[in-house]
Amino acid sequence: MKLSSLLFAALLAGFSNVYAAEPEFNGQCAMGMSEGRQIATSCSVFWVGPDDKLYCFVNEEAKQKFMKAPKENLQRAQASWQDPENLKRLLRRE
């Protein structure tokens, strides 16, 4: 019993860091950002990226679309977030 309580507490502590993290793009939809659009989310649909950052999505469909090419979509979203003109330049090169 003690061991299972300890494991549960450790697991909870690990996941609480994810939920406590400040979402990227001020909680805007990562897929929307990759398309140059700002779409507010409740962050109820999210993904923790390989950089251990929290990315929010407006719905499960947006997340699934994003996950088809996460590296490319993340690069576009970051470019768009920094400066919308960056995204236009990036898309011209593709």
PDB file of N, CA, C and O in Angstrom:
ATOM      1  N   MET A   1       0.826  -1.195   0.000  1.00  0.00           N
ATOM      2  CA  MET A   1       0.000   0.000   0.000  1.00  0.00           C
ATOM      3  C   MET A   1       0.868   1.256   0.000  1.00  0.00           C
ATOM      4  O   MET A   1       0.609   2.201  -0.744  1.00  0.00           O
ATOM      5  N   LYS A   2       1.897   1.254   0.841  1.00  0.00           N
ATOM      6  CA  LYS A   2       2.767   2.422   0.918  1.00  0.00           C
ATOM      7  C   LYS A   2       3.468   2.684  -0.410  1.00  0.00           C
ATOM      8  O   LYS A   2       3.563   3.826  -0.859  1.00  0.00           O
ATOM      9  N   LEU A   3       3.956   1.614  -1.030  1.00  0.00           N
ATOM     10  CA  LEU A   3       4.672   1.737  -2.296  1.00  0.00           C
ATOM     11  C   LEU A   3       3.763   2.280  -3.393  1.00  0.00           C
ATOM     12  O   LEU A   3       4.171   3.144  -4.169  1.00  0.00           O
ATOM     13  N   SER A   4       2.534   1.775  -3.459  1.00  0.00           N
ATOM     14  CA  SER A   4       1.616   2.263  -4.490  1.00  0.00           C
ATOM     15  C   SER A   4       1.252   3.725  -4.262  1.00  0.00           C
ATOM     16  O   SER A   4       1.090   4.471  -5.227  1.00  0.00           O
ATOM     17  N   SER A   5       1.121   4.145  -3.027  1.00  0.00           N
ATOM     18  CA  SER A   5       0.838   5.557  -2.720  1.00  0.00           C
ATOM     19  C   SER A   5       2.012   6.432  -3.130  1.00  0.00           C
ATOM     20  O   SER A   5       1.840   7.528  -3.665  1.00  0.00           O
ATOM     21  N   LEU A   6       3.204   5.925  -2.868  1.00  0.00           N
ATOM     22  CA  LEU A   6       4.413   6.663  -3.228  1.00  0.00           C
ATOM     23  C   LEU A   6       4.537   6.795  -4.745  1.00  0.00           C
ATOM     24  O   LEU A   6       4.869   7.866  -5.253  1.00  0.00           O
ATOM     25  N   LEU A   7       4.272   5.714  -5.460  1.00  0.00           N
ATOM     26  CA  LEU A   7       4.323   5.750  -6.919  1.00  0.00           C
ATOM     27  C   LEU A   7       3.281   6.706  -7.490  1.00  0.00           C
ATOM     28  O   LEU A   7       3.564   7.466  -8.416  1.00  0.00           O
ATOM     29  N   PHE A   8       2.077   6.662  -6.930  1.00  0.00           N
ATOM     30  CA  PHE A   8       1.022   7.559  -7.381  1.00  0.00           C
ATOM     31  C   PHE A   8       1.413   9.017  -7.157  1.00  0.00           C
ATOM     32  O   PHE A   8       1.197   9.857  -8.030  1.00  0.00           O
ATOM     33  N   ALA A   9       1.980   9.320  -6.006  1.00  0.00           N
ATOM     34  CA  ALA A   9       2.404  10.682  -5.695  1.00  0.00           C
ATOM     35  C   ALA A   9       3.494  11.145  -6.658  1.00  0.00           C
ATOM     36  O   ALA A   9       3.477  12.290  -7.111  1.00  0.00           O
ATOM     37  N   ALA A  10       4.433  10.269  -6.971  1.00  0.00           N
ATOM     38  CA  ALA A  10       5.507  10.620  -7.907  1.00  0.00           C
ATOM     39  C   ALA A  10       4.963  10.863  -9.298  1.00  0.00           C
ATOM     40  O   ALA A  10       5.377  11.799  -9.981  1.00  0.00           O
ATOM     41  N   LEU A  11       4.029  10.016  -9.717  1.00  0.00           N
ATOM     42  CA  LEU A  11       3.399  10.183 -11.027  1.00  0.00           C
ATOM     43  C   LEU A  11       2.629  11.496 -11.100  1.00  0.00           C
ATOM     44  O   LEU A  11       2.725  12.229 -12.083  1.00  0.00           O
ATOM     45  N   LEU A  12       1.880  11.779 -10.069  1.00  0.00           N
ATOM     46  CA  LEU A  12       1.094  13.013 -10.009  1.00  0.00           C
ATOM     47  C   LEU A  12       1.997  14.234 -10.055  1.00  0.00           C
ATOM     48  O   LEU A  12       1.688  15.214 -10.733  1.00  0.00           O
ATOM     49  N   ALA A  13       3.102  14.182  -9.343  1.00  0.00           N
ATOM     50  CA  ALA A  13       4.056  15.296  -9.340  1.00  0.00           C
ATOM     51  C   ALA A  13       4.627  15.515 -10.732  1.00  0.00           C
ATOM     52  O   ALA A  13       4.794  16.655 -11.164  1.00  0.00           O
ATOM     53  N   GLY A  14       4.925  14.437 -11.431  1.00  0.00           N
ATOM     54  CA  GLY A  14       5.461  14.556 -12.792  1.00  0.00           C
ATOM     55  C   GLY A  14       4.470  15.178 -13.744  1.00  0.00           C
ATOM     56  O   GLY A  14       4.839  16.037 -14.545  1.00  0.00           O
ATOM     57  N   PHE A  15       3.211  14.760 -13.674  1.00  0.00           N
ATOM     58  CA  PHE A  15       2.191  15.310 -14.563  1.00  0.00           C
ATOM     59  C   PHE A  15       1.777  16.714 -14.173  1.00  0.00           C
ATOM     60  O   PHE A  15       1.358  17.489 -15.033  1.00  0.00           O
ATOM     61  N   SER A  16       1.882  17.061 -12.912  1.00  0.00           N
ATOM     62  CA  SER A  16       1.469  18.403 -12.496  1.00  0.00           C
ATOM     63  C   SER A  16       2.366  19.455 -13.116  1.00  0.00           C
ATOM     64  O   SER A  16       1.930  20.584 -13.341  1.00  0.00           O
ATOM     65  N   ASN A  17       3.625  19.101 -13.398  1.00  0.00           N
ATOM     66  CA  ASN A  17       4.520  20.054 -14.060  1.00  0.00           C
ATOM     67  C   ASN A  17       4.033  20.378 -15.458  1.00  0.00           C
ATOM     68  O   ASN A  17       4.160  21.519 -15.902  1.00  0.00           O
ATOM     69  N   VAL A  18       3.478  19.403 -16.161  1.00  0.00           N
ATOM     70  CA  VAL A  18       2.957  19.632 -17.501  1.00  0.00           C
ATOM     71  C   VAL A  18       1.784  20.600 -17.441  1.00  0.00           C
ATOM     72  O   VAL A  18       1.721  21.562 -18.206  1.00  0.00           O
ATOM     73  N   TYR A  19       0.863  20.340 -16.532  1.00  0.00           N
ATOM     74  CA  TYR A  19      -0.324  21.183 -16.442  1.00  0.00           C
ATOM     75  C   TYR A  19      -0.002  22.572 -15.913  1.00  0.00           C
ATOM     76  O   TYR A  19      -0.707  23.531 -16.225  1.00  0.00           O
ATOM     77  N   ALA A  20       1.054  22.690 -15.117  1.00  0.00           N
ATOM     78  CA  ALA A  20       1.419  23.982 -14.560  1.00  0.00           C
ATOM     79  C   ALA A  20       2.210  24.810 -15.561  1.00  0.00           C
ATOM     80  O   ALA A  20       2.360  26.018 -15.378  1.00  0.00           O
ATOM     81  N   ALA A  21       2.714  24.182 -16.611  1.00  0.00           N
ATOM     82  CA  ALA A  21       3.529  24.885 -17.595  1.00  0.00           C
ATOM     83  C   ALA A  21       2.702  25.929 -18.329  1.00  0.00           C
ATOM     84  O   ALA A  21       1.515  25.738 -18.594  1.00  0.00           O
ATOM     85  N   GLU A  22       3.339  27.004 -18.641  1.00  0.00           N
ATOM     86  CA  GLU A  22       2.714  28.060 -19.429  1.00  0.00           C
ATOM     87  C   GLU A  22       2.677  27.584 -20.880  1.00  0.00           C
ATOM     88  O   GLU A  22       3.722  27.252 -21.438  1.00  0.00           O
ATOM     89  N   PRO A  23       1.509  27.545 -21.495  1.00  0.00           N
ATOM     90  CA  PRO A  23       1.455  27.033 -22.872  1.00  0.00           C
ATOM     91  C   PRO A  23       2.172  27.969 -23.853  1.00  0.00           C
ATOM     92  O   PRO A  23       2.217  29.185 -23.668  1.00  0.00           O
ATOM     93  N   GLU A  24       2.715  27.372 -24.874  1.00  0.00           N
ATOM     94  CA  GLU A  24       3.346  28.150 -25.940  1.00  0.00           C
ATOM     95  C   GLU A  24       2.286  28.959 -26.696  1.00  0.00           C
ATOM     96  O   GLU A  24       1.108  28.602 -26.698  1.00  0.00           O
ATOM     97  N   PHE A  25       2.704  30.018 -27.317  1.00  0.00           N
ATOM     98  CA  PHE A  25       1.848  30.881 -28.143  1.00  0.00           C
ATOM     99  C   PHE A  25       0.674  31.445 -27.339  1.00  0.00           C
ATOM    100  O   PHE A  25      -0.401  31.684 -27.888  1.00  0.00           O
ATOM    101  N   ASN A  26       0.889  31.657 -26.020  1.00  0.00           N
ATOM    102  CA  ASN A  26      -0.171  32.182 -25.143  1.00  0.00           C
ATOM    103  C   ASN A  26      -1.443  31.352 -25.208  1.00  0.00           C
ATOM    104  O   ASN A  26      -2.542  31.879 -25.031  1.00  0.00           O
ATOM    105  N   GLY A  27      -1.298  30.059 -25.462  1.00  0.00           N
ATOM    106  CA  GLY A  27      -2.450  29.168 -25.505  1.00  0.00           C
ATOM    107  C   GLY A  27      -3.206  29.192 -26.823  1.00  0.00           C
ATOM    108  O   GLY A  27      -4.270  28.583 -26.935  1.00  0.00           O
ATOM    109  N   GLN A  28      -2.669  29.891 -27.828  1.00  0.00           N
ATOM    110  CA  GLN A  28      -3.292  29.880 -29.155  1.00  0.00           C
ATOM    111  C   GLN A  28      -3.106  28.500 -29.772  1.00  0.00           C
ATOM    112  O   GLN A  28      -2.169  27.785 -29.419  1.00  0.00           O
ATOM    113  N   CYS A  29      -3.974  28.127 -30.673  1.00  0.00           N
ATOM    114  CA  CYS A  29      -3.899  26.827 -31.335  1.00  0.00           C
ATOM    115  C   CYS A  29      -2.610  26.724 -32.153  1.00  0.00           C
ATOM    116  O   CYS A  29      -2.350  27.553 -33.025  1.00  0.00           O
ATOM    117  N   ALA A  30      -1.814  25.704 -31.863  1.00  0.00           N
ATOM    118  CA  ALA A  30      -0.542  25.521 -32.567  1.00  0.00           C
ATOM    119  C   ALA A  30      -0.761  25.287 -34.063  1.00  0.00           C
ATOM    120  O   ALA A  30       0.016  25.771 -34.886  1.00  0.00           O
ATOM    121  N   MET A  31      -1.817  24.546 -34.419  1.00  0.00           N
ATOM    122  CA  MET A  31      -2.098  24.309 -35.840  1.00  0.00           C
ATOM    123  C   MET A  31      -2.496  25.617 -36.512  1.00  0.00           C
ATOM    124  O   MET A  31      -2.048  25.911 -37.621  1.00  0.00           O
ATOM    125  N   GLY A  32      -3.326  26.390 -35.850  1.00  0.00           N
ATOM    126  CA  GLY A  32      -3.701  27.695 -36.391  1.00  0.00           C
ATOM    127  C   GLY A  32      -2.483  28.586 -36.586  1.00  0.00           C
ATOM    128  O   GLY A  32      -2.354  29.259 -37.608  1.00  0.00           O
ATOM    129  N   MET A  33      -1.585  28.588 -35.594  1.00  0.00           N
ATOM    130  CA  MET A  33      -0.368  29.399 -35.703  1.00  0.00           C
ATOM    131  C   MET A  33       0.470  28.947 -36.894  1.00  0.00           C
ATOM    132  O   MET A  33       1.075  29.776 -37.574  1.00  0.00           O
ATOM    133  N   SER A  34       0.511  27.643 -37.153  1.00  0.00           N
ATOM    134  CA  SER A  34       1.309  27.147 -38.279  1.00  0.00           C
ATOM    135  C   SER A  34       0.714  27.576 -39.620  1.00  0.00           C
ATOM    136  O   SER A  34       1.389  27.542 -40.649  1.00  0.00           O
ATOM    137  N   GLU A  35      -0.555  27.980 -39.594  1.00  0.00           N
ATOM    138  CA  GLU A  35      -1.234  28.475 -40.797  1.00  0.00           C
ATOM    139  C   GLU A  35      -1.352  29.998 -40.799  1.00  0.00           C
ATOM    140  O   GLU A  35      -2.008  30.578 -41.664  1.00  0.00           O
ATOM    141  N   GLY A  36      -0.709  30.639 -39.820  1.00  0.00           N
ATOM    142  CA  GLY A  36      -0.722  32.097 -39.755  1.00  0.00           C
ATOM    143  C   GLY A  36      -1.972  32.678 -39.122  1.00  0.00           C
ATOM    144  O   GLY A  36      -2.256  33.864 -39.292  1.00  0.00           O
ATOM    145  N   ARG A  37      -2.735  31.851 -38.382  1.00  0.00           N
ATOM    146  CA  ARG A  37      -3.961  32.336 -37.744  1.00  0.00           C
ATOM    147  C   ARG A  37      -3.860  32.188 -36.239  1.00  0.00           C
ATOM    148  O   ARG A  37      -3.296  31.214 -35.740  1.00  0.00           O
ATOM    149  N   GLN A  38      -4.411  33.160 -35.513  1.00  0.00           N
ATOM    150  CA  GLN A  38      -4.456  33.072 -34.062  1.00  0.00           C
ATOM    151  C   GLN A  38      -5.852  32.630 -33.653  1.00  0.00           C
ATOM    152  O   GLN A  38      -6.837  33.327 -33.895  1.00  0.00           O
ATOM    153  N   ILE A  39      -5.922  31.448 -33.024  1.00  0.00           N
ATOM    154  CA  ILE A  39      -7.200  30.892 -32.597  1.00  0.00           C
ATOM    155  C   ILE A  39      -7.084  30.574 -31.106  1.00  0.00           C
ATOM    156  O   ILE A  39      -6.281  29.730 -30.708  1.00  0.00           O
ATOM    157  N   ALA A  40      -7.880  31.242 -30.294  1.00  0.00           N
ATOM    158  CA  ALA A  40      -7.851  31.019 -28.845  1.00  0.00           C
ATOM    159  C   ALA A  40      -8.323  29.605 -28.517  1.00  0.00           C
ATOM    160  O   ALA A  40      -9.201  29.065 -29.189  1.00  0.00           O
ATOM    161  N   THR A  41      -7.737  29.015 -27.485  1.00  0.00           N
ATOM    162  CA  THR A  41      -8.130  27.673 -27.046  1.00  0.00           C
ATOM    163  C   THR A  41      -8.343  27.675 -25.538  1.00  0.00           C
ATOM    164  O   THR A  41      -7.938  28.603 -24.837  1.00  0.00           O
ATOM    165  N   SER A  42      -8.986  26.622 -25.056  1.00  0.00           N
ATOM    166  CA  SER A  42      -9.089  26.395 -23.610  1.00  0.00           C
ATOM    167  C   SER A  42      -7.925  25.534 -23.152  1.00  0.00           C
ATOM    168  O   SER A  42      -7.733  25.325 -21.954  1.00  0.00           O
ATOM    169  N   CYS A  43      -7.154  25.036 -24.099  1.00  0.00           N
ATOM    170  CA  CYS A  43      -6.006  24.153 -23.881  1.00  0.00           C
ATOM    171  C   CYS A  43      -6.429  22.804 -23.300  1.00  0.00           C
ATOM    172  O   CYS A  43      -5.643  22.130 -22.634  1.00  0.00           O
ATOM    173  N   SER A  44      -7.678  22.421 -23.559  1.00  0.00           N
ATOM    174  CA  SER A  44      -8.129  21.103 -23.103  1.00  0.00           C
ATOM    175  C   SER A  44      -7.593  19.999 -24.010  1.00  0.00           C
ATOM    176  O   SER A  44      -7.518  18.839 -23.606  1.00  0.00           O
ATOM    177  N   VAL A  45      -7.221  20.364 -25.234  1.00  0.00           N
ATOM    178  CA  VAL A  45      -6.549  19.436 -26.153  1.00  0.00           C
ATOM    179  C   VAL A  45      -5.123  19.964 -26.294  1.00  0.00           C
ATOM    180  O   VAL A  45      -4.910  21.097 -26.725  1.00  0.00           O
ATOM    181  N   PHE A  46      -4.159  19.137 -25.928  1.00  0.00           N
ATOM    182  CA  PHE A  46      -2.777  19.621 -25.944  1.00  0.00           C
ATOM    183  C   PHE A  46      -1.809  18.508 -26.302  1.00  0.00           C
ATOM    184  O   PHE A  46      -2.170  17.334 -26.378  1.00  0.00           O
ATOM    185  N   TRP A  47      -0.569  18.920 -26.518  1.00  0.00           N
ATOM    186  CA  TRP A  47       0.529  18.010 -26.825  1.00  0.00           C
ATOM    187  C   TRP A  47       1.767  18.562 -26.134  1.00  0.00           C
ATOM    188  O   TRP A  47       2.009  19.769 -26.162  1.00  0.00           O
ATOM    189  N   VAL A  48       2.539  17.699 -25.523  1.00  0.00           N
ATOM    190  CA  VAL A  48       3.822  18.091 -24.951  1.00  0.00           C
ATOM    191  C   VAL A  48       4.871  17.719 -25.983  1.00  0.00           C
ATOM    192  O   VAL A  48       5.096  16.541 -26.260  1.00  0.00           O
ATOM    193  N   GLY A  49       5.505  18.727 -26.544  1.00  0.00           N
ATOM    194  CA  GLY A  49       6.472  18.515 -27.610  1.00  0.00           C
ATOM    195  C   GLY A  49       7.776  17.922 -27.125  1.00  0.00           C
ATOM    196  O   GLY A  49       7.986  17.772 -25.922  1.00  0.00           O
ATOM    197  N   PRO A  50       8.653  17.584 -28.056  1.00  0.00           N
ATOM    198  CA  PRO A  50       9.954  17.012 -27.700  1.00  0.00           C
ATOM    199  C   PRO A  50      10.817  17.999 -26.907  1.00  0.00           C
ATOM    200  O   PRO A  50      11.801  17.613 -26.275  1.00  0.00           O
ATOM    201  N   ASP A  51      10.434  19.269 -26.952  1.00  0.00           N
ATOM    202  CA  ASP A  51      11.139  20.302 -26.189  1.00  0.00           C
ATOM    203  C   ASP A  51      10.531  20.473 -24.797  1.00  0.00           C
ATOM    204  O   ASP A  51      10.879  21.409 -24.077  1.00  0.00           O
ATOM    205  N   ASP A  52       9.615  19.563 -24.414  1.00  0.00           N
ATOM    206  CA  ASP A  52       8.912  19.588 -23.123  1.00  0.00           C
ATOM    207  C   ASP A  52       8.060  20.840 -22.935  1.00  0.00           C
ATOM    208  O   ASP A  52       7.809  21.259 -21.805  1.00  0.00           O
ATOM    209  N   LYS A  53       7.618  21.430 -24.034  1.00  0.00           N
ATOM    210  CA  LYS A  53       6.730  22.585 -23.961  1.00  0.00           C
ATOM    211  C   LYS A  53       5.312  22.139 -24.272  1.00  0.00           C
ATOM    212  O   LYS A  53       5.091  21.149 -24.969  1.00  0.00           O
ATOM    213  N   LEU A  54       4.361  22.887 -23.741  1.00  0.00           N
ATOM    214  CA  LEU A  54       2.945  22.569 -23.877  1.00  0.00           C
ATOM    215  C   LEU A  54       2.353  23.330 -25.063  1.00  0.00           C
ATOM    216  O   LEU A  54       2.424  24.557 -25.122  1.00  0.00           O
ATOM    217  N   TYR A  55       1.770  22.591 -26.002  1.00  0.00           N
ATOM    218  CA  TYR A  55       1.137  23.187 -27.180  1.00  0.00           C
ATOM    219  C   TYR A  55      -0.352  22.871 -27.150  1.00  0.00           C
ATOM    220  O   TYR A  55      -0.741  21.715 -26.985  1.00  0.00           O
ATOM    221  N   CYS A  56      -1.179  23.889 -27.308  1.00  0.00           N
ATOM    222  CA  CYS A  56      -2.634  23.746 -27.229  1.00  0.00           C
ATOM    223  C   CYS A  56      -3.250  23.691 -28.620  1.00  0.00           C
ATOM    224  O   CYS A  56      -2.678  24.180 -29.595  1.00  0.00           O
ATOM    225  N   PHE A  57      -4.425  23.088 -28.685  1.00  0.00           N
ATOM    226  CA  PHE A  57      -5.158  22.973 -29.950  1.00  0.00           C
ATOM    227  C   PHE A  57      -6.622  23.306 -29.704  1.00  0.00           C
ATOM    228  O   PHE A  57      -7.154  23.070 -28.619  1.00  0.00           O
ATOM    229  N   VAL A  58      -7.255  23.852 -30.717  1.00  0.00           N
ATOM    230  CA  VAL A  58      -8.653  24.236 -30.591  1.00  0.00           C
ATOM    231  C   VAL A  58      -9.558  23.008 -30.478  1.00  0.00           C
ATOM    232  O   VAL A  58     -10.607  23.067 -29.837  1.00  0.00           O
ATOM    233  N   ASN A  59      -9.154  21.896 -31.099  1.00  0.00           N
ATOM    234  CA  ASN A  59      -9.917  20.646 -31.005  1.00  0.00           C
ATOM    235  C   ASN A  59      -9.014  19.475 -31.402  1.00  0.00           C
ATOM    236  O   ASN A  59      -7.867  19.671 -31.806  1.00  0.00           O
ATOM    237  N   GLU A  60      -9.538  18.279 -31.282  1.00  0.00           N
ATOM    238  CA  GLU A  60      -8.764  17.075 -31.586  1.00  0.00           C
ATOM    239  C   GLU A  60      -8.389  17.002 -33.067  1.00  0.00           C
ATOM    240  O   GLU A  60      -7.319  16.500 -33.411  1.00  0.00           O
ATOM    241  N   GLU A  61      -9.261  17.497 -33.942  1.00  0.00           N
ATOM    242  CA  GLU A  61      -8.964  17.474 -35.379  1.00  0.00           C
ATOM    243  C   GLU A  61      -7.742  18.329 -35.705  1.00  0.00           C
ATOM    244  O   GLU A  61      -6.906  17.941 -36.521  1.00  0.00           O
ATOM    245  N   ALA A  62      -7.642  19.498 -35.061  1.00  0.00           N
ATOM    246  CA  ALA A  62      -6.488  20.370 -35.287  1.00  0.00           C
ATOM    247  C   ALA A  62      -5.211  19.687 -34.808  1.00  0.00           C
ATOM    248  O   ALA A  62      -4.167  19.780 -35.454  1.00  0.00           O
ATOM    249  N   LYS A  63      -5.304  19.006 -33.679  1.00  0.00           N
ATOM    250  CA  LYS A  63      -4.126  18.290 -33.164  1.00  0.00           C
ATOM    251  C   LYS A  63      -3.713  17.178 -34.112  1.00  0.00           C
ATOM    252  O   LYS A  63      -2.526  17.018 -34.397  1.00  0.00           O
ATOM    253  N   GLN A  64      -4.679  16.406 -34.607  1.00  0.00           N
ATOM    254  CA  GLN A  64      -4.363  15.305 -35.520  1.00  0.00           C
ATOM    255  C   GLN A  64      -3.722  15.826 -36.804  1.00  0.00           C
ATOM    256  O   GLN A  64      -2.783  15.224 -37.325  1.00  0.00           O
ATOM    257  N   LYS A  65      -4.227  16.931 -37.303  1.00  0.00           N
ATOM    258  CA  LYS A  65      -3.649  17.542 -38.513  1.00  0.00           C
ATOM    259  C   LYS A  65      -2.207  17.974 -38.238  1.00  0.00           C
ATOM    260  O   LYS A  65      -1.318  17.746 -39.059  1.00  0.00           O
ATOM    261  N   PHE A  66      -1.983  18.597 -37.086  1.00  0.00           N
ATOM    262  CA  PHE A  66      -0.654  19.054 -36.689  1.00  0.00           C
ATOM    263  C   PHE A  66       0.310  17.877 -36.578  1.00  0.00           C
ATOM    264  O   PHE A  66       1.464  17.967 -36.998  1.00  0.00           O
ATOM    265  N   MET A  67      -0.173  16.774 -36.011  1.00  0.00           N
ATOM    266  CA  MET A  67       0.684  15.619 -35.738  1.00  0.00           C
ATOM    267  C   MET A  67       1.064  14.840 -36.995  1.00  0.00           C
ATOM    268  O   MET A  67       1.906  13.945 -36.930  1.00  0.00           O
ATOM    269  N   LYS A  68       0.462  15.163 -38.127  1.00  0.00           N
ATOM    270  CA  LYS A  68       0.867  14.515 -39.380  1.00  0.00           C
ATOM    271  C   LYS A  68       2.268  14.949 -39.792  1.00  0.00           C
ATOM    272  O   LYS A  68       2.976  14.202 -40.466  1.00  0.00           O
ATOM    273  N   ALA A  69       2.673  16.153 -39.390  1.00  0.00           N
ATOM    274  CA  ALA A  69       4.019  16.675 -39.677  1.00  0.00           C
ATOM    275  C   ALA A  69       4.411  17.619 -38.540  1.00  0.00           C
ATOM    276  O   ALA A  69       4.526  18.826 -38.757  1.00  0.00           O
ATOM    277  N   PRO A  70       4.617  17.088 -37.331  1.00  0.00           N
ATOM    278  CA  PRO A  70       4.832  17.955 -36.176  1.00  0.00           C
ATOM    279  C   PRO A  70       6.053  18.859 -36.277  1.00  0.00           C
ATOM    280  O   PRO A  70       5.994  20.022 -35.880  1.00  0.00           O
ATOM    281  N   LYS A  71       7.149  18.344 -36.799  1.00  0.00           N
ATOM    282  CA  LYS A  71       8.370  19.158 -36.890  1.00  0.00           C
ATOM    283  C   LYS A  71       8.152  20.368 -37.807  1.00  0.00           C
ATOM    284  O   LYS A  71       8.502  21.495 -37.456  1.00  0.00           O
ATOM    285  N   GLU A  72       7.582  20.121 -38.961  1.00  0.00           N
ATOM    286  CA  GLU A  72       7.341  21.197 -39.924  1.00  0.00           C
ATOM    287  C   GLU A  72       6.293  22.182 -39.403  1.00  0.00           C
ATOM    288  O   GLU A  72       6.466  23.395 -39.520  1.00  0.00           O
ATOM    289  N   ASN A  73       5.212  21.661 -38.832  1.00  0.00           N
ATOM    290  CA  ASN A  73       4.166  22.532 -38.314  1.00  0.00           C
ATOM    291  C   ASN A  73       4.660  23.370 -37.139  1.00  0.00           C
ATOM    292  O   ASN A  73       4.289  24.537 -37.008  1.00  0.00           O
ATOM    293  N   LEU A  74       5.487  22.786 -36.293  1.00  0.00           N
ATOM    294  CA  LEU A  74       6.041  23.530 -35.172  1.00  0.00           C
ATOM    295  C   LEU A  74       6.956  24.638 -35.667  1.00  0.00           C
ATOM    296  O   LEU A  74       6.946  25.743 -35.125  1.00  0.00           O
ATOM    297  N   GLN A  75       7.743  24.350 -36.689  1.00  0.00           N
ATOM    298  CA  GLN A  75       8.638  25.362 -37.257  1.00  0.00           C
ATOM    299  C   GLN A  75       7.821  26.525 -37.830  1.00  0.00           C
ATOM    300  O   GLN A  75       8.172  27.689 -37.636  1.00  0.00           O
ATOM    301  N   ARG A  76       6.741  26.208 -38.528  1.00  0.00           N
ATOM    302  CA  ARG A  76       5.869  27.260 -39.088  1.00  0.00           C
ATOM    303  C   ARG A  76       5.198  28.060 -37.984  1.00  0.00           C
ATOM    304  O   ARG A  76       5.130  29.287 -38.052  1.00  0.00           O
ATOM    305  N   ALA A  77       4.701  27.364 -36.963  1.00  0.00           N
ATOM    306  CA  ALA A  77       4.010  28.041 -35.858  1.00  0.00           C
ATOM    307  C   ALA A  77       4.965  28.995 -35.131  1.00  0.00           C
ATOM    308  O   ALA A  77       4.588  30.120 -34.803  1.00  0.00           O
ATOM    309  N   GLN A  78       6.181  28.553 -34.885  1.00  0.00           N
ATOM    310  CA  GLN A  78       7.160  29.407 -34.206  1.00  0.00           C
ATOM    311  C   GLN A  78       7.522  30.613 -35.057  1.00  0.00           C
ATOM    312  O   GLN A  78       7.671  31.722 -34.543  1.00  0.00           O
ATOM    313  N   ALA A  79       7.663  30.396 -36.355  1.00  0.00           N
ATOM    314  CA  ALA A  79       7.963  31.515 -37.260  1.00  0.00           C
ATOM    315  C   ALA A  79       6.816  32.519 -37.252  1.00  0.00           C
ATOM    316  O   ALA A  79       7.041  33.728 -37.198  1.00  0.00           O
ATOM    317  N   SER A  80       5.608  32.023 -37.307  1.00  0.00           N
ATOM    318  CA  SER A  80       4.426  32.882 -37.314  1.00  0.00           C
ATOM    319  C   SER A  80       4.298  33.647 -36.003  1.00  0.00           C
ATOM    320  O   SER A  80       3.938  34.824 -36.003  1.00  0.00           O
ATOM    321  N   TRP A  81       4.586  32.996 -34.907  1.00  0.00           N
ATOM    322  CA  TRP A  81       4.472  33.630 -33.598  1.00  0.00           C
ATOM    323  C   TRP A  81       5.485  34.771 -33.455  1.00  0.00           C
ATOM    324  O   TRP A  81       5.165  35.830 -32.915  1.00  0.00           O
ATOM    325  N   GLN A  82       6.688  34.548 -33.937  1.00  0.00           N
ATOM    326  CA  GLN A  82       7.731  35.573 -33.842  1.00  0.00           C
ATOM    327  C   GLN A  82       7.382  36.782 -34.695  1.00  0.00           C
ATOM    328  O   GLN A  82       7.530  37.925 -34.262  1.00  0.00           O
ATOM    329  N   ASP A  83       6.920  36.521 -35.909  1.00  0.00           N
ATOM    330  CA  ASP A  83       6.570  37.600 -36.836  1.00  0.00           C
ATOM    331  C   ASP A  83       5.821  36.957 -38.005  1.00  0.00           C
ATOM    332  O   ASP A  83       6.381  36.102 -38.690  1.00  0.00           O
ATOM    333  N   PRO A  84       4.571  37.349 -38.247  1.00  0.00           N
ATOM    334  CA  PRO A  84       3.808  36.742 -39.341  1.00  0.00           C
ATOM    335  C   PRO A  84       4.527  36.796 -40.689  1.00  0.00           C
ATOM    336  O   PRO A  84       4.312  35.930 -41.537  1.00  0.00           O
ATOM    337  N   GLU A  85       5.364  37.786 -40.891  1.00  0.00           N
ATOM    338  CA  GLU A  85       6.123  37.876 -42.143  1.00  0.00           C
ATOM    339  C   GLU A  85       7.127  36.730 -42.261  1.00  0.00           C
ATOM    340  O   GLU A  85       7.443  36.290 -43.367  1.00  0.00           O
ATOM    341  N   ASN A  86       7.630  36.244 -41.120  1.00  0.00           N
ATOM    342  CA  ASN A  86       8.548  35.093 -41.135  1.00  0.00           C
ATOM    343  C   ASN A  86       7.882  33.884 -41.761  1.00  0.00           C
ATOM    344  O   ASN A  86       8.507  33.164 -42.539  1.00  0.00           O
ATOM    345  N   LEU A  87       6.618  33.655 -41.431  1.00  0.00           N
ATOM    346  CA  LEU A  87       5.893  32.516 -41.973  1.00  0.00           C
ATOM    347  C   LEU A  87       5.759  32.647 -43.486  1.00  0.00           C
ATOM    348  O   LEU A  87       5.929  31.666 -44.211  1.00  0.00           O
ATOM    349  N   LYS A  88       5.460  33.829 -43.959  1.00  0.00           N
ATOM    350  CA  LYS A  88       5.325  34.030 -45.407  1.00  0.00           C
ATOM    351  C   LYS A  88       6.648  33.715 -46.118  1.00  0.00           C
ATOM    352  O   LYS A  88       6.656  33.082 -47.174  1.00  0.00           O
ATOM    353  N   ARG A  89       7.761  34.160 -45.533  1.00  0.00           N
ATOM    354  CA  ARG A  89       9.077  33.883 -46.123  1.00  0.00           C
ATOM    355  C   ARG A  89       9.367  32.384 -46.111  1.00  0.00           C
ATOM    356  O   ARG A  89       9.873  31.834 -47.089  1.00  0.00           O
ATOM    357  N   LEU A  90       9.042  31.728 -44.991  1.00  0.00           N
ATOM    358  CA  LEU A  90       9.274  30.305 -44.859  1.00  0.00           C
ATOM    359  C   LEU A  90       8.463  29.511 -45.880  1.00  0.00           C
ATOM    360  O   LEU A  90       8.972  28.563 -46.479  1.00  0.00           O
ATOM    361  N   LEU A  91       7.215  29.892 -46.077  1.00  0.00           N
ATOM    362  CA  LEU A  91       6.341  29.193 -47.039  1.00  0.00           C
ATOM    363  C   LEU A  91       6.825  29.397 -48.475  1.00  0.00           C
ATOM    364  O   LEU A  91       6.690  28.494 -49.300  1.00  0.00           O
ATOM    365  N   ARG A  92       7.379  30.558 -48.784  1.00  0.00           N
ATOM    366  CA  ARG A  92       7.899  30.797 -50.138  1.00  0.00           C
ATOM    367  C   ARG A  92       9.069  29.863 -50.444  1.00  0.00           C
ATOM    368  O   ARG A  92       9.250  29.442 -51.586  1.00  0.00           O
ATOM    369  N   ARG A  93       9.863  29.541 -49.418  1.00  0.00           N
ATOM    370  CA  ARG A  93      11.027  28.658 -49.614  1.00  0.00           C
ATOM    371  C   ARG A  93      10.600  27.204 -49.794  1.00  0.00           C
ATOM    372  O   ARG A  93      11.327  26.424 -50.409  1.00  0.00           O
ATOM    373  N   GLU A  94       9.445  26.830 -49.273  1.00  0.00           N
ATOM    374  CA  GLU A  94       8.987  25.425 -49.364  1.00  0.00           C
ATOM    375  C   GLU A  94       8.478  25.158 -50.698  1.00  0.00           C
ATOM    376  O   GLU A  94       8.046  24.040 -50.982  1.00  0.00           O
TER     377      GLU A  94
END
